[in-house]
Each structure stands twice: as C-alpha cells, then as structure tokens.
Amino acid sequence: MVEPKKREFKPTLETKLTREDFMRVDALAKAERKSKSELVREAVLWYLEHKDELASKQRETETVLAIRHRDSEAVTRGNLLNVPLSVTG
C-alpha cells in the first residue's frame, strides 16, 4: 500500500514595492538567473538570520556617534573658554 504524500505547509507572503524597487529586484533576479520569489526569499531569510547582529551594530554606531558628539561639544566648550587642550601619555 502506498502512503499518500503529506502536504508541505508553505505559506505565502505578499508585499508591495515601488516600481523602481520592483525593477531592481527584477534586474537582479535576471542577472542571477533566479526567480524574483527565490531572490526575495533568500533576502528575507538572510535578514532574519542576521537581524540581531544588525541591531547590535546599529546600537554600536549610535553609541560611537554619541561619544563623538559629546567629545566635539567638550572641545568646542574648551575652545570657547580658551582652555588649552593637552594630551598626556
């Protein structure tokens, strides 16, 4: 007796893109000889796998920018007060 095949659950996802973005996806899919669905599927899966890493890098970038801003303000305040800045080391 042959067992019937189990149906694999493959939900679909629909989204809207600007015409420009659609054309970019279309061109890249053609260049890589993939379907647009395959290309977008790979992009979504890559994003899901790297989301935490990307968020961490974003936080690091924001921290670095905040430190630079703080340092820049400190230098500006020092210059306004004619305080000589020296580096020791």
Rosetta blueprint (number, residue, H / E / L):
1 M L
2 V L
3 E L
4 P L
5 K L
6 K L
7 R L
8 E L
9 F L
10 K L
11 P L
12 T L
13 L L
14 E L
15 T L
16 K L
17 L L
18 T L
19 R H
20 E H
21 D H
22 F H
23 M H
24 R H
25 V H
26 D H
27 A H
28 L H
29 A H
30 K H
31 A H
32 E L
33 R L
34 K L
35 S L
36 K H
37 S H
38 E H
39 L H
40 V H
41 R H
42 E H
43 A H
44 V H
45 L H
46 W H
47 Y H
48 L H
49 E H
50 H H
51 K H
52 D H
53 E H
54 L H
55 A H
56 S H
57 K H
58 Q H
59 R H
60 E H
61 T H
62 E H
63 T H
64 V H
65 L H
66 A H
67 I H
68 R H
69 H H
70 R H
71 D H
72 S H
73 E H
74 A H
75 V H
76 T H
77 R H
78 G H
79 N H
80 L H
81 L L
82 N L
83 V L
84 P L
85 L L
86 S L
87 V L
88 T L
89 G L
